[in-house]
């Protein structure tokens, strides 16, 4: 197999211009590193997977894979991860959203340096969201307990069954905060220093050789979308591995581009989202119970 320094999986769905911007940023982040990018088109109905093939047909470091069906977040990324694992010899595989921009010129070199100092299975960078103006990583410092998960499942079921009522309450709450001039702080201050075994945000993962040798898939293949972060954190820690968050790496997140392109009506998007969250929570619940 061909030896490379780094491999990256980018999952594409519908939003061609966003994927092109993501790839452009990646190509400017490697300097002299030998790398491969695997673009997985998740069966985009607008046929932009074919556009990607034409755009990058002359790029030796880019492979485009067309999935015959929409595999969801987990298995769409798993398709690209397995392709790399089976065709290239590399110590690092990054899996990133197509709405993520890596603008740090030494991003991947730094990830390799961090591993030498503190070997990890999975590394997460500082992710700054342009939509919400917050730092999203780490999501939380520890995996949810079974009792905490059960409470979230109850809330999720309620939202699905009482969506219109829930929206009304949110609107009233926002109005109340506005008129009372109540300051709401959503900033995640955890991003300022390193953390071991936190729950890492799913927009960007860097898997080391320790993970690659043991795992055939990047994510649990039983999920379609949502809650992959919690499941991955639980599985890595339960296997004796290490997740690491480092503020030495940073990137920009534009958020929800692909799902927004599919669902124009907020109600349909939210109900679909929470139903898939609930399915993934059932998988995590089963794992926590074992």
ChimeraX attribute file (.defattr): number of C-alpha atoms within 10 A of each C-alpha:
attribute: neighborCount
match mode: 1-to-1
recipient: residues
	/A:1	9
	/A:2	7
	/A:3	12
	/A:4	15
	/A:5	19
	/A:6	23
	/A:7	27
	/A:8	23
	/A:9	28
	/A:10	26
	/A:11	26
	/A:12	29
	/A:13	27
	/A:14	21
	/A:15	20
	/A:16	19
	/A:17	12
	/A:18	19
	/A:19	22
	/A:20	17
	/A:21	15
	/A:22	20
	/A:23	20
	/A:24	14
	/A:25	17
	/A:26	21
	/A:27	17
	/A:28	13
	/A:29	18
	/A:30	18
	/A:31	11
	/A:32	8
	/A:33	13
	/A:34	13
	/A:35	21
	/A:36	22
	/A:37	24
	/A:38	22
	/A:39	25
	/A:40	24
	/A:41	28
	/A:42	25
	/A:43	21
	/A:44	19
	/A:45	12
	/A:46	12
	/A:47	14
	/A:48	20
	/A:49	25
	/A:50	14
	/A:51	12
	/A:52	22
	/A:53	18
	/A:54	11
	/A:55	12
	/A:56	15
	/A:57	13
	/A:58	9
	/A:59	11
	/A:60	10
	/A:61	14
	/A:62	20
	/A:63	19
	/A:64	21
	/A:65	21
	/A:66	19
	/A:67	16
	/A:68	10
	/A:69	12
	/A:70	15
	/A:71	19
	/A:72	18
	/A:73	20
	/A:74	21
	/A:75	21
	/A:76	26
	/A:77	28
	/A:78	23
	/A:79	21
	/A:80	29
	/A:81	26
	/A:82	17
	/A:83	15
	/A:84	20
	/A:85	20
	/A:86	11
	/A:87	11
	/A:88	17
	/A:89	16
	/A:90	21
	/A:91	19
	/A:92	26
	/A:93	27
	/A:94	21
	/A:95	24
	/A:96	20
	/A:97	24
	/A:98	29
	/A:99	23
	/A:100	25
	/A:101	23
	/A:102	25
	/A:103	17
	/A:104	18
	/A:105	15
	/A:106	15
	/A:107	18
	/A:108	24
	/A:109	17
	/A:110	14
	/A:111	20
	/A:112	17
	/A:113	11
	/A:114	17
	/A:115	17
	/A:116	10
	/A:117	8
	/A:118	9
	/A:119	18
	/A:120	22
	/A:121	22
	/A:122	27
	/A:123	24
	/A:124	29
	/A:125	26
	/A:126	25
	/A:127	24
	/A:128	20
	/A:129	17
	/A:130	12
	/A:131	10
	/A:132	13
	/A:133	11
	/A:134	17
	/A:135	23
	/A:136	23
	/A:137	29
	/A:138	30
	/A:139	18
	/A:140	17
	/A:141	15
	/A:142	15
	/A:143	20
	/A:144	19
	/A:145	11
	/A:146	15
	/A:147	10
	/A:148	10
	/A:149	17
	/A:150	15
	/A:151	10
	/A:152	16
	/A:153	19
	/A:154	11
	/A:155	14
	/A:156	19
	/A:157	16
	/A:158	14
	/A:159	18
	/A:160	18
	/A:161	12
	/A:162	12
	/A:163	15
	/A:164	12
	/A:165	11
	/A:166	13
	/A:167	13
	/A:168	11
	/A:169	11
	/A:170	12
	/A:171	11
	/A:172	11
	/A:173	11
	/A:174	13
	/A:175	12
	/A:176	12
	/A:177	13
	/A:178	12
	/A:179	8
	/A:180	9
	/A:181	9
	/A:182	10
	/A:183	8
	/A:184	8
	/A:185	7
	/A:186	10
	/A:187	12
	/A:188	14
	/A:189	12
	/A:190	18
	/A:191	21
	/A:192	15
	/A:193	12
	/A:194	16
	/A:195	19
	/A:196	15
	/A:197	22
	/A:198	24
	/A:199	26
	/A:200	30
	/A:201	21
	/A:202	21
	/A:203	22
	/A:204	24
	/A:205	24
	/A:206	25
	/A:207	24
	/A:208	22
	/A:209	18
	/A:210	16
	/A:211	21
	/A:212	20
	/A:213	10
	/A:214	10
	/A:215	14
	/A:216	14
	/A:217	18
	/A:218	24
	/A:219	20
	/A:220	20
	/A:221	16
	/A:222	12
	/A:223	23
	/A:224	19
	/A:225	19
	/A:226	21
	/A:227	20
	/A:228	27
	/A:229	19
	/A:230	22
	/A:231	23
	/A:232	21
	/A:233	22
	/A:234	22
	/A:235	16
	/A:236	17
	/A:237	15
	/A:238	12
	/A:239	10
	/A:240	8
	/A:241	17
	/A:242	20
	/A:243	24
	/A:244	23
	/A:245	28
	/A:246	20
	/A:247	17
	/A:248	16
	/A:249	20
	/A:250	18
	/A:251	18
	/A:252	18
	/A:253	23
	/A:254	17
	/A:255	17
	/A:256	12
	/A:257	15
	/A:258	18
	/A:259	14
	/A:260	13
	/A:261	11
	/A:262	14
	/A:263	13
	/A:264	10
	/A:265	9
	/A:266	10
	/A:267	14
	/A:268	12
	/A:269	14
	/A:270	15
	/A:271	18
	/A:272	13
	/A:273	16
	/A:274	20
	/A:275	17
	/A:276	16
	/A:277	21
	/A:278	20
	/A:279	18
	/A:280	21
	/A:281	23
	/A:282	15
	/A:283	16
	/A:284	23
	/A:285	19
	/A:286	10
	/A:287	14
	/A:288	16
	/A:289	8
	/A:290	5
